[in-house]
Each structure stands twice: as C-alpha cells, then as structure tokens.
Amino acid sequence: MYVYGRNVLREILALPDGRVKVKKLFFTDQENVDRDLKRLQEESRRRGWKVETTRPERLFDLCREKKNQGVVVDIKDFPYAELEDILSSIDSKPSSTLVVLDQVQDPHNLGAIIRTAAAAGGDGIIIGVHSSAEVTPAVAKVSSGLVFRLAVARVVNIASTLEKLKKRGYWTYASATGGENLWEIEFAPRSVLVFGNENEGVRRLVRERADHLVSIPMEAGVDSLNVAAAAAVFLYERRRKAAAG
Amino acid sequence: MYVYGRNVLREILALPDGRVKVKKLFFTDQENVDRDLKRLQEESRRRGWKVETTRPERLFDLCREKKNQGVVVDIKDFPYAELEDILSSIDSKPSSTLVVLDQVQDPHNLGAIIRTAAAAGGDGIIIGVHSSAEVTPAVAKVSSGLVFRLAVARVVNIASTLEKLKKRGYWTYASATGGENLWEIEFAPRSVLVFGNENEGVRRLVRERADHLVSIPMEAGVDSLNVAAAAAVFLYERRRKAAAG
C-alpha cells in the first residue's frame, strides 16, 4: 500500500517500532527540496528503513496522486486495531469517546472524521467491513496522517457492536433527524457517537440500538449537514461539555 | 455553466423568477426514473424552462460528472451577490453572521462551508477574487444546492473588506492558532467569522484586521482541523451562543 504525503510520514515516524511495517520509502530526487523533506529523509534512514530517491513521475506512478508532497511510503498493510484492544486500553480513563461510522462511503469524509476525532480527543473509530470506506492512501492523506495515531477498528456487525459497547458501560448517541437537540444532551462519561451513510443516514437497525437519537439544530428547509461537518459539531460539543465538567 | 444534481435543481426551483437564468435542462431518458426525478422534470416545464431528455452518456459529456443524479442544468452564470446588497438586506436583523474565506482553495471545502453556513443560519459568504476557489458546478453539488440559497459575494481585497465591515458595526473573529479559546468567546450581535487557506491559514494582513484571533482547543500534537470542519465548529458555537441568548 503506497501512502503519501509529509504528515503521513511524520505520523508513521512517530509510531513505536513495528506498528507499521515500512517496506520502502521513495523521495523526490529534485535538487531543491526543502529542509523539511530532507529532515524526514534523514530520520527515515536513521530508523533503518530503505530509502530511494526517484523522479517525481515515478512517485506519481506509485501512488497515482500528484499532491504527494515528494514522498511515498510503501507499507505492508494498514494496521487496523482490534476493538477489544481499544476498549481495554481506555478502560481506566474517566472519560472516553468512540466514533462509530455506519456505512460512511466517501473516503474524503472518513479521512476528515478521523482527523477531527484525533483533534477533539476521540479514543477510536469503528467502521463496518461492508459497504464502508476503508482506510486507503487517500483517507490517510485527508486525515493529515492522523489515521496512524487514532485507532481504527473494523467490525462485521455495527448493530451488535453497539450492544457490546452498551454492556461495557458505554452510552450511544446516534445522529439522526428528529432526535433530541444536541445542545441539551448530557453525555455519559463513556460515550459512543454514531454517524450514518451520506445519503441514508444511520440504518434503522442501528438507530434502534442507540440510547439517544440526536439532531443538530438547523435552519428551516435544510435537511442535513455533510457527515464530516456533523461529526465535527458533535465531537466538539462532546469535548466542550467534558471540559466544562 | 452546467450544474448538476437533484438538490441543486430543487434550490434553483425555489428561487424567485429571474435570479438565475436557466437556459435549458437535461434529464436522463432512462425508462425507469423514479418519481422524484419525474416531479422535478414536471416542475421545470411548468416554470416554462426548456427541458430535454437525453442519454446518460450525454449528461456525463455535459457536466463531466458521473454522479449527476440524472439531471444537468445549463445556467448562464452563477449569480454572485454584491456585498452591499447582503449588508442592507440584513441591516435590521438583531443578530447576523457572515463568513469570510481568505484564499480557501479546495472546491470541496468551499461547498461544505456553504452548506454548513446555510444550515447554521449564516447570512452570507464572502470570498476573494484572487487565489480562491470560486463557485463551480462541483461546489454547487457539494453544497447540496445551498449555494443558490445563501448569498455569496466576491471582493477584491479581504483585508479592506474587514475594515469596511467593522465600520458597519461588525466584530471580526479569525480562526488562527494560538488565539483565544473558542468556548470563551462572546460573539457580538454582528459577527464575522474568518477562515484561511488550507495550508497557510489566514494571512497576516487579514489577521491584523481581526478583532479577535480564535482557536479551537485541540489535542497535543494536532496542529489544525480541516477548514470545513473548523468552520462547522465555529458556526455552530456561534449559533449555540446566539440561541442561548
């Protein structure tokens, strides 16, 4: 898998050894590369990774993206987390927030939600294995590399995952039209925010498992927000209230 | 200009006569079109607009987008608003919110910000004529057609526009790192929210004109949000506080 971009490499460099298997790195061979890129190249060599400099056209051939910022990283696979590992790693936190995506299909939205969740202090993202965007190089780039920082788990069944989370003490809040006003929600210390597909929203079977259906107030005649915008509003309302105690 | 998509047409249909010059509409000639599309076609005919049904391949040729949802609308130009007209139309409102974009370049971000601003009750968007995404068919689609509902004005100079707005009683809040905490901001009844370029943020000359530099709290090590996510958080924090009185 050829991921690309400087923030992506920065986040990979920040990982503990072995979390991602780096097969090889490709840097642009253009003469006037800036210091930032040189430093990233040196750091990569210090980690003992194979580094090659090559023509910009070859970088494009590898990752099929012009905006690769002069660096392409060949990694074995994206290191998905196990849900169980996410849960046990945050078990002792007084407050935690998970994000569940029910068939979000646009890679741009998935990447943006990962980035916002990492910024807002989310503890992990859970996506389905079916009819969902998965982590691709484009998702990694849009996430500004934060997909390597925030744990992402894949599950077979979203509805039964919500049941499981409820048994672990989580309360679930699904974004849906006609729900309670987001501003009036008091989030539980263990909160799960659920967002649905770009066109259909959260599926009925998933909605029925949620403890609360929640809506963002909107002007008359506007039906919905883009799912990444909705997630940003939810995640920051959650963070604001957690900070306010 | 060939705009496309059903919500785009819905918003054009909702406009007063003459606001947009509709030259012609193209609908898919596939047999099994759903009722929704049929209704849109009938409504368009009732408005006296020229309607043609044609092959899906031709729709693609016209707008270069596969996800055109079976409808392409040929409009003369995008009807930008004049800043002065926006200001006088909201002069008597007790509370108003304008969004200024300083060199936002990604059409996806511009469209998403327009959609969120319309949902959150913003009164208009101001963009620069230089180095900025302008309203394209892709922007119209991403905005879910709301670009035809929310006024968008173009100005030559963003910095002097902020000066002008301040003279009209507006207070300006620019998104920037190291600024005041968004949650502690008390917005003025007339507020202008300023967002900058995807890489560089708000330019220094524009920042210097702002009454407040404002930051969204973030986890250590995360530098910034995607500008459309940041705008969503700002716009809804503004709305929440305005609603709370």
Contacts between the chains, C-beta under 8 A, distances in Angstrom:
chain1	res1	chain2	res2	distance
A	108	B	108	6.5
A	112	B	226	5.2
A	112	B	228	7.3
A	112	B	229	6.0
A	115	B	225	6.7
A	115	B	226	5.9
A	115	B	229	7.2
A	116	B	225	5.9
A	116	B	226	7.1
A	116	B	229	4.7
A	118	B	219	6.5
A	118	B	222	5.7
A	119	B	216	7.6
A	119	B	218	4.5
A	119	B	219	5.9
A	119	B	222	4.4
A	119	B	224	7.8
A	119	B	225	5.4
A	120	B	218	7.5
A	120	B	219	7.4
A	121	B	219	5.1
A	142	B	226	7.6
A	144	B	224	7.9
A	144	B	226	7.8
A	146	B	222	6.8
A	149	B	221	7.8
A	183	B	240	5.6
A	183	B	243	7.3
A	183	B	244	7.9
A	216	B	119	7.6
A	216	B	236	7.0
A	217	B	239	7.0
A	217	B	243	7.2
A	218	B	119	4.5
A	218	B	120	7.5
A	219	B	118	6.5
A	219	B	119	5.9
A	219	B	120	7.4
A	219	B	121	5.1
A	221	B	149	7.8
A	222	B	118	5.7
A	222	B	119	4.4
A	222	B	146	6.8
A	224	B	119	7.8
A	224	B	144	7.9
A	225	B	115	6.7
A	225	B	116	5.9
A	225	B	119	5.4
A	225	B	232	7.2
A	226	B	112	5.2
A	226	B	115	5.9
A	226	B	116	7.2
A	226	B	142	7.6
A	226	B	144	7.9
A	226	B	228	7.6
A	228	B	112	7.3
A	228	B	226	7.6
A	228	B	228	7.1
A	228	B	229	6.4
A	229	B	112	6.0
A	229	B	115	7.2
A	229	B	116	4.7
A	229	B	228	6.4
A	229	B	229	6.8
A	229	B	232	4.0
A	230	B	232	7.8
A	232	B	225	7.2
A	232	B	229	4.0
A	232	B	230	7.8
A	232	B	232	4.4
A	232	B	233	5.4
A	233	B	232	5.3
A	233	B	233	6.5
A	233	B	236	4.7
A	236	B	216	7.0
A	236	B	233	4.6
A	236	B	236	7.9
A	236	B	237	7.7
A	237	B	236	7.7
A	237	B	240	8.0
A	239	B	217	7.0
A	240	B	183	5.6
A	240	B	237	8.0
A	243	B	183	7.3
A	243	B	217	7.2
A	244	B	183	7.9
